[in-house]
Amino acid sequence: MSSSDDLPVVHTLAELAGLNEREPGLYVRWSRGPATDIGAVSSKDDLTGVQMPGLSANPLDVEQWWEDRSRTLWVARRLHDYAHLPHEKGPGVRPWILTGRETGRGPDNEPLVADVRPLCWIAAEVIEEARTEVARQEAEWGSLRRSER
């Protein structure tokens, strides 16, 4: 990892998968970053405007049903799921990793996390690597029909 904006930066899927293996309970959040989010303390439901009891994030921990499949491919899948958010949420939105305490679920059933501790940024090249890895699986997995709009 290298350092940027006072946080280290993960530059490969393998590096992120290794971090996830060594430190369970990691979440990925797509936003303008910890400096903005931690001051806000919670996310707001985009549809209703209701403040939620924590920051919306997505878990990186491998689910048991994934069995002995590649952890790197699992992480690629998790990043791929939300790689459209920078386009939807606007300039400056990028992924970062955090730990914290789950306080509930958001409207998309995503965990809401409080007592957040930022760990690292995820470099843009990791997102491209994740897209490539998921695309390689398309013949076996099928299409997720995600669009950049």
N, C-alpha and C positions, 0 to 999 in steps of 0.2 A: 504494500500500500504506500502511496505517496500522500503528502498532505496538501490540502487546499481548503480555504475558508475555515481554518482551525479544525478541520476533520480530515482524517485519512481518506484516500480515494481508492476504491477497489477497481482494478483494471481488467480482470478476466472473470469469466464464469467459474473457472476452477478455483480461483481465489475466494470468491463469494461462497461457493459450495463448501470449501474447507472451513471458512469462518462459521458457517451455519452448522457444520458438524461439530466443531469445537465448542460452540456456544449456542445451545438450544434457546428457544424463546425469542428469536429475532423476527422483526417485522420490517416490511418495506413500505415506505410512505412516499407518495408522489406529491410534491409541493414546492414552494419557493425556499424551503429549508427550515432547519431547526430554529434559527434566529427569529424567523417570522412566527413559526408554529408554537414554540414554547411560550412566547408572550401571549398568544391567543388562548392557550390551554385546552381548547376544545375545537372540534369541527362543527360546521353548521350544515344541516341537511339542505342541499341545493334546491330542492323542490319546495319545501315548506318554510325554510328559514329558521327552523328550530335548532337551538344550540344542543349539542350532544355531550355526554359526560366523558369526553376524551377525544383524542385524535384518531381519525379513521386510518387504518393501516391494514396490511395483509400479511398473514403469517408466512414465514419461509420454512418452518419445520415440516419435515417429510411426514406425510400421513401413512399410517400403517398399511392401508390398502395399496400403496405404491410398491410394497414388498421390497425386493432386492434390486429394483431398477436404479439407474444412475441418479445420484444426488445432484450432479451437475445438470442433468436433463430436467429434473424436478425444478430446480431454481430457474432454469431457462423458461420453463412453462409458467412459473409464477410471475416472472418479469413480463413475459409476453402478454399475459392477461390484461395488463394495465398500461402497456407501452403507448396506447393512444391518448393517455391523459395530458401529456404536454401540449398536444394539438388542441384538445378541448379546453384546458384550463388556462392556456396562454403562456406568454414568454416567462422564462425563469423557472418553470415547473420542471423538476427533475427528481429522480429517485434517491432516497437515502435510507439507511438502515438504523433501526432503533431497538431498544428493549424497553419494557415497561410492564405495567399491570393492566390486564383487561378489566374494563368497567362495564361492558355491555356490548351490544351489537348495533350497527348502523342500519339504515334502510335497505342496503344491499347485502345484509347479513355479515358485513365485515366487522372485525373486532374494533372496538373503541379502546384506545390505550391511554392511560394516565401515568403519572410519575415517569415521564419519558426521559430516556438517556440516549442521546444521539451517539452512534458509533462511527459511521462513515458514509461518504457519498458513493454512489455507483456511477462510474464513468459511462459516457454515451456509447463507447465502443462495446461495453458489456451488453447493452440493450441490443445493439446490432448483432452481437454474437448469439444472444438469446433468440432473436428472430431467425437467424440462420439455422440454429439447432432445431427449432420447432418446425421450420419449413422442411428440413431433412426428414422429419417424421410424418409429413403430410400423407404420403402414400399409405402408411400403416395406420395413422391416427385419423385421418380425415381433416377437413378444413374447419377452423374456428370461425371463419367468416368475419374476422375483425377488419375494419376499414379505417384508413387514415382520414377519410372524409375530405 
